[in-house]
Amino acid sequence: MKQGEFGYGVYLTHRAALVDYAAPILGSREAAEDIVQDAFLRFVPERVRSVTPEQTLGYLYRIVRNLAFDVLKRRKIEVRKQERDLPFWTMPRAEATPEENLLLGDEMRCVSRVMADLAPEARIAVEMHRFGGYTLEEVAEHLGISIATAHRYIRGAMMRIAAALDGSSTDMA
């Protein structure tokens, strides 16, 4: 028996086991069968220097494993590329109806009135925290107040805004 026929016999004998080995790695039996087929095509028995069936089989398993991991890497790269293909701002967005624009404008005027009625420190605390993204610690440090006081200012202002918005929506109904 020639060495090439020996390698082919090992492949045929262990083909199902190789597919079973690759299937959990790839998550699909069909993909595993493709990988095992590719492994055989890359497996050149004439170049194999091993003489025992175990060494030949080990070589086949290594090829299947490496090809399966290559497929997984390729999948991850493709997913990342798809995620990066279009930036969010290029995606079409639904246009607001005239009624929605009118309601939004009413809500903005209501919030502006509440903000204008706040004490200066409370207004600054809300603007820094809610609109500027500053932490409570940063707000308190900037205003020279305690963190608890900064929290109280922001919480109170947000409650007034919510109550005003709730009242304005019932006025329109």
VENVEN-V994772 format. One line per field, one symbol per residue. psi: psi as a letter, one per 30 degrees, with the letter a starting at -180 (. if undefined). burial: b if it has 24 or more other ideal C-beta (glycine too) atoms within 12 Angstrom, else e. A space follows every 50 residues. Layout:
BEGIN
psi = ???
burial = ???
END
This chain:
BEGIN
psi = kleeeeeeeeeeegeeeeeeefefefgkeeeeeeeeeeeeefjjfffkfl fleeeeeeeeeeeeeeeeeeeeeeeeeeeeeeefekleffkklkkkleee eeeeeeeeeeeeeeefflkeeeeeeeeeeeefglleeeeeeefhlleeee eeeeeeeeeeeeeeeeeeefef.
burial = eeeeeebeebbeebbeebbebbeebbeeeebbbebbeebbeebebeebee eeeeebbebbbebbbebbeebeeeeeeeeeeeeeeeeeeeeeeeeeeeee eeeeeebeebbeebbeebeebbbbbbbbbbeeeeebeebbeebebeeeeb eebbeebeebbeebbeebeeeee
END
